[in-house]
Amino acid sequence: MTLSAETLPPRPAVHWAVRMNRRNRTVFYPLLLLAVGSHLLATGAPVWAWGLLVLNYLVFPQVAYAFAARAADPLRCEKYNMDADIVLFGFWSAALGFPLWIAFTLCAAGCLNMVVFHGPRGGWRLLAGLAAGAALAALFAPLSWRPETDLRTSVLCMLSIALYLFAFASDGFRRAMAQHEAHLQLREQFEKIRSLQAQLREQALRDPLTGLFNRRQLGTVLSQGRAGGVPLALLLIDIDHFKQINDTHGHAAGDAVLQATAQLLLHHARPSDLACRIGGEEFVLLLEGATAAQAVQRAQQLREDFAALRVAADGAEVRATLSCGVACCPEHAARPDALLACADRALYSAKDTGRNQVRTPAAAAA
């Protein structure tokens, strides 16, 4: 089978460090060629030195990139390329007699690369590479000390290191800004996730039809007990003959009655109270700090207001009544988590004795 360009797998992207160093070498090395070449011209260097100069500063950058781009581990190969840079820097510094401006420019550029990619230990790697390069130069000719450079060479060295530092800093700035943007995007995504989690937690505790809290939230509140022994009353409410509403007027009308009941509960609830829908037509109003007498009084008012409701559904007005069982802690139950069972017995008594009334456990037992 012949693979076409369309069927070949895409080549992996070249590592950013390889691309960055290729760009830096492509710009910086020709400037170094000018600076070192200016010194060779001033000192009357032989032709072979010019050949080495061209190979190092024009050919080597492209060869190094080709090796790193095709390597199995591009970053590791690029680090070897940087080691080669340092060895060659040491070679030229020693071979030229350690001219101060050239040696400084080469050492400064090499130090920047080594520390950026290797951290503080890159300084030792730099010294080792420079020493290896100087030893290599010593194989060709005895080392000497000729620190002077002419003005043209000095200016070219200054220009080279300045432009290299500018290019390196510009690349660092671009990467820092890209990381900043990525951080902002991640933070925005995190805030969205946290908001969605909060919404999900809220939805898990809410009844979707009425918006009231559900049985889970009621159980959590009851299990936490009373704060400082404050009285607690629970009103367990059931809409009388709710099935007949659904059968006569339809489920849409039944839903409208449930929603109207929820709104009435919220209207009667104080900020410290908790309104819940815990079943089909069963609701709970938890009253913090209410005595038994106060809870019964509020339940009676709620029952009367509900009986006066007129719920519009498909052009008809739906009316209903409710029954309510009231239980209080500590009067009827020693613990808050036992309130629901006490109120359920009272509610059963209210429904069993005619509905549309409020009963307490004491009244149910009588």
Steps between C-alpha positions, in 0.01 A plus 500: 500500500632841405469771761405841371561829676142484626541153656839559664479573874573865586852572619520596865560866571863594563575571866478870584857504638632368169308765306606778736871410487490469124356850478754637748792332321375618161504861625786494752756285317531722190561792738769296672644419157531873437657566840747210488562560130581864576761379749641247253527775240674730747751229599562361151371149571564218247240378250422179694388710797244671276380158382450385860320825573251446216444137597438592866279805459311430177490123453489371860167670596314322219671164562421523873135575425473210254638253756276626785185520288536137391622358830290260707548735794528851346554685828783271608664529159465879516676505836789314337495766228532767769794309650658512153434876491693544824793284386524705180478824701792379711689397188471843335575691821822300555603482132475880467703560817204577729412846360291652777199623304468182293553272801249699705238488225537125450507421873199723577287344226605150604431568867148622420418184305652263756325653801162527323498134400699341783446730798788599730693184413515636146784724622718194560400360163604832344843494663553137396405577139723808481791306646444220246496754218821664625667159524391428142655829383823414683535188280545721193724775643641613835259720696589867530360815664394771253209682667486810279244554223464792266207740523308343212519153656404633842196679360392187309531294820289753689238492226498119492449448871244782521289355218533148641384613844213691339392193298524274805307744718234548231449126477477480880245781500286324239510177697420678825202673340383171348524335843313794652221465245490124558484563875210742454316250280559221751381725782188593302434132429556419867250768604247363251554147630467618859182690410359192325590286801318744727199492267506121495520488878210744521299302245565181694337665803206658314175368364500580126125574477455734797853619570462407866761297685456124484502215752879474490547857619232454765680190628829690515347786700319268741814291556695811597271555802400824670746784552529580871180313591276729292146353456426346164161427342419298190183537295432199278245606237299286259261628230164334550370279219782604269448198276150627419651828378723310257217273389250784454712783366816327375855483618577854379238629742646280771844648438352850517348420841833367625677814383236721663544306824876556484450874451262512795754321719771743399265788577446365852865406558736728689869525401585248774233250387542218248237413239526157333311271266571146618259296288227519238260734683681509836674812623690597813542836666771493768464782751802594707427645845125427485318345794221246453229765542669735251550219249132396520394863456717540189377168363137609543572826318671310220205260474250790477707684239531186292127438512447852362734436203362490149739335255430566132542194278374473140232761552376348825562590862632221718439507874637265763559463872788369698562295811791567731679308771704711746782367717735698722832437667527454795124479567421206270845363415826499693708531184442702182554195279192341661273795413400372156368171637303683773352743249413210270291337774324832561437544126355150475263589783395822323424312176332215683264735684370696204795694346527881467629531855815534713594232751785444748625167636328574832166562325548188288552287811191637673 
